């Protein structure tokens, strides 16, 4: 078996396995010596493959799986003085405010990244708005805007929408 083909097969075997595979097992599977496997692993690593060597064998490094996230875009309207209450509705329900979006008649869609996850983030955001004398994007659209909100559960998004509706902020 040619080296390049064997190294591709080693990668395929490592991708399928969740547990470390010894060099001896890989050698038997490929029909080569353990030393050839050691050399192949070195070449694979040199080509930026994330292969870990453990005391039990080789395995691919896998990033921990991110928890599943749900997102929803909500349309809201409120006055400038209601920004804190609006953002608190979302974060108090357990949601994260990813961004603010406005549809401007001349400039089209404008997006501001927020990444607000808790009340402290809300206060920091508002402090910056006041400190820099910035006008919120919603001033361009008479208070109508959208937020992308994110949570680990769909129910959290439902709760955030319910809180926004109870405050009279949520639009259809």
Secondary structure, DSSP 8 states (H G I E B T S, - for coil): --HHHHHHHHHHHHHH-SS-B-HHHHHHHHTS-HHHHHHHHHHHHHTT--EEEETTEEEE---------EEEEEEEE--GGGHHHHHHHHHHTT-EEEEEEEEETTTEEEEEEEEE-SHHHHHHHHHHHHHTT---GGGGGTTEEEEEEEESSHHHHHHHHHHHHHTT-B--
